[in-house]
Amino acid sequence: MTHPLTWHHDVSRQAKFLACAMRLTLKPTLRVWPLTDGGIKAIGHFDRAVDRLPKPKRVTIEQVTLGGVPCEKTTHPRIATGSLDGATVLYFHGGGFVFCGLATHRSACATFAARAGVPVYSVEYRQIPYGGIGTSIADAMVSYRAALDVVADPSKIIVAGDSAGGYLAMKVAELAVLEGLTPPAAVIGFSPLLNLDLKSHPPKFMKKDAYLPMKQVLALEDRWMNGPDAIPGSSSPIDVDPSIFPPVFLSTAEYELMRPDVEAMTAKLVDAGRTVETHVWKGQVHAFPVLAGAIPEARALLDLAVAFAARNL
């Protein structure tokens, strides 16, 4: 069977400018940013700064909780029909388990809600220094269990996320099966973290990454594992039995840390006879769908993810 991996070669002017700007400004800043508790708390101010920006238009955003975990529920006046009728997206933001939050991913979730015509719950799970990855997983599972009780159709929950959030989406799919819960209907991962053994990644994919400095990313590994909660199940989704996963949609930039594992995960899912669709984009940055308000490629990828969900629910 041919692996369902599609390359996208066209790069917009907006995307070229953004990648260049990040390489010149964000990457040097992250390279020297201290990963102490104080440094991590300080970088958390970024989400609060973004929160002061105007909210997305033509959507309704509500502050809610799922099992006590803070969330934003975003809805659009257009209601999905067909297979997406009654569906819900549970979205986990990225940020390496140290920063970003509801505000940084509000535009992407609003675009997702508008294009899919379904409610999108963005989950504010705990991050370092308030817990390690195990704590983030615990919050993700609490929110998923609660969602099963409140959404229109619990058999149509799509778990989605970018980067670290993509890791959480895959973990929810794994743990739902292990716990005997109604499993997610699909998983969507944008540049998902699939392997916690970061030292196993070929360095050539990081050298051209627009904003992730390898040294700092590797330094996060110890912080990830030092929380009060153990990681249930497998520590890395790439090591999970692929037969347990529902239909999976994956994407990656050409040059970024996650690409080798995204391609390896695609191959494992295909070999297990699972439904998977993967997209590799030239000229883009890590987790670029978050930039749905800035670059057309992000909106195009969200459309592809919605179409995948519609075909497979």
C-alpha positions in Angstrom: 0.0 0.0 0.0 1.3 3.5 -0.9 1.7 5.7 2.1 -1.0 8.5 2.0 1.5 11.3 2.2 1.0 14.5 0.2 3.6 17.2 -0.4 2.6 20.9 -0.8 5.3 22.9 -2.6 3.7 26.4 -3.1 4.7 29.0 -0.5 2.8 32.3 -0.1 4.5 35.6 0.4 3.0 35.8 3.8 4.5 32.5 4.8 7.9 33.4 3.5 7.9 36.7 5.4 6.7 35.0 8.6 9.4 32.2 8.5 12.1 34.8 7.9 10.9 37.0 10.7 10.8 34.1 13.1 14.3 33.0 12.2 15.6 36.5 12.8 13.8 37.3 16.0 12.0 34.4 17.8 14.7 31.7 17.4 17.5 33.9 18.8 15.3 34.9 21.7 14.3 31.3 22.5 17.9 30.2 22.3 18.9 32.2 25.3 15.6 32.2 27.3 16.1 30.7 30.8 14.1 27.4 31.4 14.0 28.0 35.1 10.6 28.3 36.8 10.9 32.0 36.7 11.8 32.0 33.0 8.9 29.7 32.2 6.5 31.8 34.2 7.7 34.9 32.4 7.1 33.5 29.0 3.6 32.8 30.1 2.9 36.5 29.9 2.9 36.1 26.1 -0.5 34.4 26.3 -1.9 37.1 28.5 -0.6 39.8 26.1 -2.3 38.0 23.2 -5.5 37.9 25.3 -5.7 41.7 25.0 -6.0 41.6 21.2 -9.4 41.8 19.6 -11.4 38.6 19.6 -12.2 36.7 16.4 -15.3 37.9 14.7 -18.4 35.9 13.6 -18.0 33.3 16.3 -19.2 33.0 19.9 -16.6 32.4 22.5 -17.7 31.2 26.0 -15.6 30.5 29.1 -16.6 27.0 30.3 -15.1 24.1 32.2 -14.9 20.4 31.4 -14.6 18.4 34.6 -13.2 21.5 36.3 -10.6 22.1 33.6 -10.9 25.6 32.1 -11.8 25.7 28.5 -13.0 28.1 25.8 -16.0 26.9 23.7 -16.1 28.4 20.3 -19.1 28.1 18.0 -20.1 29.5 14.6 -23.6 30.3 13.4 -23.2 27.8 10.5 -24.1 24.3 11.8 -22.5 21.3 10.1 -24.7 18.9 8.2 -24.0 15.4 7.0 -21.4 13.3 8.8 -20.2 16.2 11.0 -23.7 16.9 12.4 -23.4 16.5 16.1 -19.6 16.4 16.1 -17.4 18.2 18.6 -13.7 19.1 18.5 -11.6 18.9 21.7 -8.5 21.0 21.0 -5.2 20.9 22.9 -2.9 23.9 22.2 0.9 23.4 21.7 3.8 25.2 23.4 6.1 22.5 24.6 4.2 22.1 27.8 5.6 25.4 29.0 3.7 28.2 27.3 0.9 29.3 25.0 -2.7 28.9 26.0 -6.3 29.7 25.1 -5.5 33.2 23.7 -2.6 32.2 21.4 -4.7 29.5 19.8 -8.0 31.4 19.8 -7.8 32.4 16.1 -7.1 28.8 15.0 -9.9 27.4 17.0 -12.3 30.1 15.6 -11.2 29.2 12.1 -11.7 25.5 12.9 -15.2 26.2 14.3 -16.2 28.3 11.3 -14.9 25.9 8.6 -16.3 22.7 10.3 -19.5 24.2 11.7 -19.0 22.3 15.0 -18.2 23.5 18.5 -14.5 23.6 19.4 -13.5 23.3 23.0 -9.9 24.6 23.6 -8.5 23.1 26.8 -6.3 25.0 29.2 -4.4 22.1 30.7 -1.7 22.6 33.4 1.8 23.0 32.2 5.3 23.3 33.6 6.2 24.6 36.3 2.8 23.5 37.7 3.3 19.9 36.7 5.0 17.7 34.1 3.6 15.9 31.1 1.8 13.5 33.3 -0.2 16.4 34.8 -1.0 17.7 31.3 -2.3 14.3 30.3 -4.4 14.0 33.5 -6.1 17.3 32.6 -6.6 16.2 29.0 -8.3 13.0 30.2 -10.5 14.8 32.7 -11.7 17.1 30.0 -12.3 14.2 27.6 -14.3 12.2 30.1 -16.4 15.3 30.9 -16.9 16.0 27.2 -18.4 12.5 26.8 -21.2 13.6 29.1 -22.0 17.0 27.7 -21.5 17.0 23.9 -24.3 16.3 21.4 -22.9 13.0 20.2 -20.1 11.4 22.3 -19.3 9.0 19.5 -18.3 12.0 17.3 -15.6 13.7 19.4 -12.6 14.7 17.3 -9.4 15.2 19.4 -7.0 17.6 17.9 -3.9 19.6 18.7 -0.6 21.0 17.6 2.9 20.1 18.8 2.6 19.2 22.5 -1.2 19.4 22.0 -0.9 16.8 19.3 0.8 14.6 21.8 -2.1 15.0 24.1 -4.6 14.2 21.4 -2.8 11.0 20.6 -2.6 10.1 24.4 -6.4 10.7 24.8 -7.0 8.3 21.9 -4.7 5.7 23.5 -6.0 6.0 27.1 -9.7 6.1 26.1 -9.2 2.6 24.7 -7.2 1.4 27.7 -9.9 2.8 30.1 -12.8 1.4 28.1 -14.2 4.8 27.3 -16.0 5.7 24.1 -13.0 6.4 21.8 -12.5 9.6 19.8 -13.9 9.4 16.3 -10.7 10.9 14.8 -7.4 12.4 15.8 -5.9 15.5 14.1 -2.3 16.4 14.8 -0.6 19.4 13.4 3.2 18.9 13.8 2.4 16.6 16.7 5.0 15.5 19.3 5.0 11.8 18.9 8.4 10.7 20.5 9.7 12.0 23.8 13.2 10.7 23.0 14.2 13.9 21.3 17.9 12.9 21.0 16.8 10.3 18.4 15.8 12.9 15.9 18.1 13.6 13.0 19.7 17.1 13.5 19.3 18.1 9.8 15.6 18.7 10.3 16.3 21.2 13.1 19.0 23.2 11.5 16.5 24.9 9.1 13.7 25.0 11.6 12.4 28.6 11.7 12.2 29.1 15.4 12.9 26.0 17.5 16.5 25.9 18.8 17.5 22.3 19.3 19.5 22.9 22.5 16.6 24.5 24.3 14.2 21.8 23.1 16.4 19.1 24.4 16.7 20.9 27.7 13.0 20.6 28.2 13.1 16.8 28.4 14.1 16.7 32.1 11.4 19.3 33.0 8.7 17.2 31.2 9.4 14.1 33.3 9.8 15.8 36.7 6.1 16.4 37.5 4.1 14.8 40.3 2.0 12.6 37.9 3.4 9.6 36.0 2.7 9.2 32.3 0.0 6.5 31.9 0.4 4.0 29.1 3.2 4.5 26.7 5.4 7.6 27.1 5.6 8.1 23.3 2.6 7.7 20.9 5.0 6.4 18.3 5.4 3.3 20.4 1.6 2.6 20.9 0.0 -0.3 19.1 -1.2 1.5 16.0 -4.3 -0.7 15.7 -6.0 1.1 18.5 -6.1 4.4 16.8 -9.2 5.9 15.0 -8.7 7.7 11.7 -5.6 10.0 12.0 -4.8 13.2 10.2 -1.2 14.4 10.5 0.8 17.4 9.1 4.4 18.6 9.4 6.6 21.3 7.9 9.5 20.1 5.7 12.2 21.2 8.2 11.2 20.7 11.8 11.8 18.4 14.7 8.6 16.4 14.3 8.8 15.4 10.7 10.7 12.1 11.0 8.2 10.8 13.6 5.1 12.1 11.6 6.4 10.1 8.6 7.2 7.0 10.8 3.8 7.2 12.5 2.1 7.4 9.0 4.0 4.2 7.9 3.0 2.4 11.1 -0.7 3.2 10.8 -0.7 2.2 7.1 1.0 -1.1 7.9 -1.6 -1.7 10.6 -4.4 -1.1 8.1 -5.6 2.1 9.8 -6.9 5.2 8.1 -4.3 8.0 7.9 -3.7 11.1 5.9 -0.5 13.1 6.1 0.6 16.4 4.6 4.1 17.8 4.4 4.5 21.5 3.6 7.5 23.2 2.2 8.4 26.7 3.5 6.3 26.5 6.6 7.1 26.8 10.3 6.4 24.3 13.0 2.7 24.1 13.9 1.7 26.7 11.3 -2.1 26.1 11.5 -2.0 28.2 14.6 -1.4 31.1 12.3 -4.7 30.7 10.5 -5.3 34.5 10.7 -2.0 35.3 9.0 -1.2 32.8 6.3 -3.4 31.1 3.6 -1.6 27.7 4.0 -2.8 27.5 7.6 -6.4 27.9 6.5 -5.9 25.5 3.7 -4.6 22.9 6.1 -7.5 23.4 8.4 -9.9 22.8 5.4 -8.1 19.6 4.6 -8.4 18.4 8.3 -12.2 19.2 8.3 -12.6 17.4 5.0 -10.8 14.4 6.4 -13.0 14.4 9.5 -16.2 14.7 7.3 -15.1 11.6 5.3 -14.3 9.5 8.2 -16.9 10.1 10.9 
